[in-house]
């Protein structure tokens, strides 16, 4: 399905000016789809970066850019009436584990109310498939690695994780009651060009280049399944397009490697040519010491095969970061 011609298909991508939404939109446009991109350009991180991504997408004749909030039910209704999307890739969300400790209502609005508004419209308009971003954070509280979709995930340790698990349960109800085909994707620490300024890869790069210390939590005893953006996008597009899936699906999308944070810092030092000044701190509330995805289900049903180790992905991110900041 990777290179399928999608001419004539309309896909709604929410969060299209976000990191992953931007790349998914590009991939769908490259295959000939019409992409209706929705974003609210909130200031959780730099709206200027989101606008820059949107400008890149607007170069494609098949892209429709809409500034709209998921809690605007009338606006969403108009969107569905006008554009009639056949498939939905729902990536808009209030992200971040740590921020959910500070501003919980942002998560209630975007991740619960917004999700309900969208899935209800998907039901009413008989959308062919509703794909949405869940998160590896739903495994919070579990210690048995690697994380598998068959594990019980009813012990979230952050509000962010709780809202993502709630999305999976809401999707299950809609599939069961109305036959709406849904696919939830538990994404594991996605990074790469056009990435998010609130995530470690960007934060570390920015601080190191500015000569500031980097904050290293759990005293450096952290492992993350770092997933390069191109690999994540391949999995997301497969989730949108692969025929023969069950009506209700959940997949892990990760790199199937738990990389020590110390190794990530070492690679950043090597490719930035800067020694990191590390401020070692305790584990943050809501955070987990390790993530590691069992991807066998996505491999067998979606043909998902991550190809990019951090040894390749980190220098690609750094090269983009330098280009982006030299243009500003």
Secondary structure by P-SEA (a helix, b strand, c coil): ccccccccbbbbbcccccaaaaaaaaaaaaaccccbbbbcccccccaaaaaaaaaaaaccccbbbbbccccaaaaaaaaaacccccccccccccccaaaaaccaaaaaaccaaaaaaaaaaaaaacccbbbbbbccccccccccccccccccccccccaaaaaaaaaaaaaaaaaaacccbbbbbbcccccccccccccaaaaaaaaaaacbbbbbcccccbbbbcccaaaaaaaaaaaacccccccbbbbbbcccccccaaaaaaaaaaaacccccccccccccccccbbbbcccccccccccccccccaaaaaaaaaaaaaaaaac
